[in-house]
């Protein structure tokens, strides 16, 4: 998944939860990537297989660190 930094530009994105959030998901091969955009950075919250359903319980636990990708 070395091309994750291009997610916002190369893959369709869909709003999740409320419209004022920046949490989105994208399809990458057989995976759904749930990510959030804050301060021009992409924070990868979850990567799940396409056979799994996305629920509202996808936020990071307190002890987890998001994978951060610098974006242009």
C-alpha positions as CSV (number, residue, x, y, z in Angstrom):
1,X,0.0,0.0,0.0
2,X,2.8,2.4,-0.8
3,X,0.5,4.7,-2.7
4,X,-1.8,5.6,0.2
5,X,-0.6,9.2,0.0
6,X,-2.6,9.5,-3.2
7,X,-5.9,8.4,-1.7
8,X,-7.6,11.7,-1.6
9,X,-6.9,12.4,-5.3
10,X,-6.9,9.0,-6.9
11,X,-9.8,7.2,-5.3
12,X,-13.5,8.1,-4.8
13,X,-14.3,9.2,-1.3
14,X,-17.5,9.1,0.6
15,X,-18.6,11.0,3.6
16,X,-19.1,9.0,6.8
17,X,-21.1,10.0,9.8
18,X,-22.0,13.7,9.8
19,X,-21.1,16.0,7.0
20,X,-18.9,18.2,9.2
21,X,-16.4,15.4,9.8
22,X,-13.4,14.7,7.6
23,X,-13.6,10.9,8.1
24,X,-13.9,9.2,4.7
25,X,-13.2,5.8,3.2
26,X,-11.7,4.7,0.0
27,X,-11.5,1.3,-1.8
28,X,-8.0,0.1,-2.5
29,X,-7.8,-3.3,-4.2
30,X,-9.6,-5.7,-1.7
31,X,-9.5,-3.3,1.2
32,X,-11.4,-0.4,2.6
33,X,-9.2,2.4,4.0
34,X,-10.9,4.6,6.6
35,X,-9.1,7.9,6.9
36,X,-9.4,11.4,8.2
37,X,-7.9,14.6,6.7
38,X,-6.6,17.1,9.3
39,X,-4.2,20.0,8.7
40,X,-3.3,18.7,5.2
41,X,-2.3,15.3,6.6
42,X,-4.1,12.0,5.9
43,X,-4.6,9.9,9.1
44,X,-5.2,6.2,8.3
45,X,-7.7,5.0,11.0
46,X,-8.5,1.5,9.8
47,X,-7.7,-0.8,6.9
48,X,-10.3,-3.6,6.6
49,X,-11.0,-6.3,4.1
50,X,-13.8,-5.6,1.7
51,X,-15.8,-8.5,3.0
52,X,-16.2,-6.8,6.4
53,X,-18.8,-4.2,7.0
54,X,-17.9,-0.7,8.0
55,X,-19.6,0.2,11.3
56,X,-19.5,3.4,13.3
57,X,-17.0,1.8,15.7
58,X,-13.9,2.4,13.6
59,X,-12.2,5.1,15.6
60,X,-8.8,4.4,17.1
61,X,-8.6,3.2,20.7
62,X,-6.8,5.5,23.1
63,X,-3.6,3.6,23.0
64,X,-3.4,3.4,19.2
65,X,-1.4,5.7,17.0
66,X,-2.8,6.6,13.6
67,X,-0.6,6.0,10.5
68,X,0.1,9.5,9.2
69,X,0.8,10.2,5.5
70,X,2.0,13.7,4.5
71,X,0.0,15.2,1.7
72,X,0.6,18.0,-0.7
